[in-house]
Amino acid sequence: MALKASSTDNRTRSTVSICIVIGMCCFFYILGAWQKSGFGKGDSIALEITKRTDCTVLPNLSFDTHHSKAGSSSSDLVSPVKKFKPCPDRYTDYTPCQDQNRAMKFPRENMNYRERHCPPQKEKLHCLIPPPKGYVAPFPWPKSRDYVPFANCPYKSLTVEKAIQNWVQYEGNVFRFPGGGTQFPQGADKYIDQLASVIPIANGTVRTALDTGCGVASWGAYLLKRNVLAMSFAPRDSHEAQVQFALERGVPAVIGVLGTIKLPYPSRAFDMAHCSRCLIPWGANDGMYMMEVDRVLRPGGYWVLSGPPINWKVNYKGWQRTKEDLEAEQNRIEEIAELLCWEKISEKGEMAIWRKRVNTESCPSRQDESTVQMCESTNPDDVWYKKMKACVTPLPDVKDESEVAGGAIKPFPDRLNAVPPRIANGLIPGVSSQAFQKDNKMWKKHVKAYNTLNKYLLTGRYRNIMDMNAGFGGFAAAIESPKSWVMNVVPTIAKMPTLGAVYERGLIGIYHDWCEGFSTYPRTYDLIHASGLFTLYKNKCSMEDILLEMDRILRPEGAVIVRDDVDVLTKVNSLAQGMRWNTKLVDHEDGPLVREKILYAVKQYWVGGNQTAVA
């Protein structure tokens, strides 16, 4: 019996040994194939991440709004974690590239001092910009259009300076925005109704608009319910917090000015441009500012000018200017408009509207090129820190007078998922219609995966959203909704000039170099998305600087989604935890073998004036 039992044990052990050997052979065969496929490097880290991650639940992240210190962050994979301290409270509204003290060192001519002037590396802040004491989450849209908590931007100067113009009123612990403006005392809605009687706003033909010298952006705020996205800008000047108010309201806006450098937008981008007593000297500098508007205005687009000098015969006394001065200014604007081949289609009261021709062939005055100075640049979208010049940007050639230069665009929302003309016509090198459609499909898949982890993504919880490396705008298109808007940022070092295609989809965006500060106030975005951004900027500038800028413009309890290579994200994750972000690193939706991972983060709630309690 003993011998029989021993024989049985031996056979069992032999069978187990054979299974182990076969299993190990299979394992090493699969491992070898995996390594040859391009995966494997750094995946010991990925395996550790996978072990520590529940891909359906984020137990230590809170996407909800509350005003208490958030929970603990995920386990550190890189140590030690660098802890970033708060900046002094005087930096609560710090805008690095529009800093008032630095601005005063630059010439006043042509508003140069109001343009971007960024600090050198040695002067950059390496601390966290503190929110003001008492800061609270903004009201949800659409209530935020009309009410802003006083604690979030406690500046009353506009309520005094613009009191009779119905811009903003201070009521208890909130600011109220009645929807008025210098040129629309009866409210923005009635003003837009007047525009809509001339311009086809209701049918989706006009989707993107540019508001120069926007004030608190009430024009853009009231266009939103008509499905028009306005990119509003105003300088950081004596009227404190104009752009900050706009973004607190949930309206797209940036700090900006028409000065000496080109606007950071592509050519042929906007369906409509607007100036409501914006104080821009349109006739100055040989018409340079009108020519810049012409560059960014789509063929067939509209330019609206209301206020001085329009209807000067009636209003010259109220404007405290002479008849001769105002008449000369209007005549000069009319001359430049004719040179640009804009057709005046309406002038009623203090509002005049011009329409840009759809191509050069339909412009009689352009047949003689000697009458106009054409820009020599071969790339009208190469604008970052490029000097503005008094020249006209050429339009793409057409075959006949009825063809729209650059290609006709469908009304919105049909244009959102249609192939943009720039791609269909081969104007973006190496990008086919099929590649665009593939990209569009991919982003719908990504957003679906995002929504399984952050249930608030599509609910309107995040009103102001930024995509830091927007590509063709696929992320923005996948989440497009009246509940939110997306600032599509195309980095100046991006491989392809895609921002024009983003606008052709009926979305808005801007060029920017992430080695510098963005042209906005602190705490102006609810959610920031970045795909491949840190890989793009590898060896270009500091990852730490980019993350600190993200923290500056992100609201307390705002969310972050970063897609990138696993090795990059482990470094991002470590720095993010030192910035008081709660983080969670998860696998790609296609599984753990994909090197690209996703980092989810939520910025903790903390404010200035009590730094020791939250350090």
Secondary structure, 3 states (H helix, E strand, C coil): CHHHHHHHHHHHHHHHHHHHHHHHHHHHHHHHHHHHCCCCCCHHHHHHHHHHCCCCCCCCCCCCCCCCCCCCCCCCCCCCCCCCCECCHHHCCCCHHHCHHHHCCCCCHHHHHHCCCCCCHHHCCCCECCCCCCCCCCCCCCHHHHEEEHHHCCCCHHHHHCHHHCCCEEECCEEECCCCCCCCCCCHHHHHHHHHCCCCCCCCCCCEEEEECCCCCHHHHHHHHHCCEEEEEECCCCCCCHHHHHHHCCCCEEECCCCCECCCCCCCCEEEEEEECCCCCCCCHHHHHHHHHHHHEEEEEEEEEECCCCCHHHHCCCCCCCHHHHHHHHHHHHHHHHHCCEEEEEEECCEEEEEECCCCCCCHHHCCHHHCCECCCCCCCCCCCCECCCCECCCCCCCCCCCCCCCCCCCCCHHHCCCCHHHHCCCCCCCCHHHHHHHHHHHHHHHHHHHHHCCCCCCCCCCEEEECCCCCCHHHHHCCECCEEEEEEEECCCCCCCHHHHHHCCCEEEEECCCCCCCCCCCCEEEEEEECHHHHCCCCCCHHHHHHHHHHHEEEEEEEEEEEEHHHHHHHHHHHHCCCEEEEEEEECCECCCCEEEEEEEECCCCCCCHHHHC
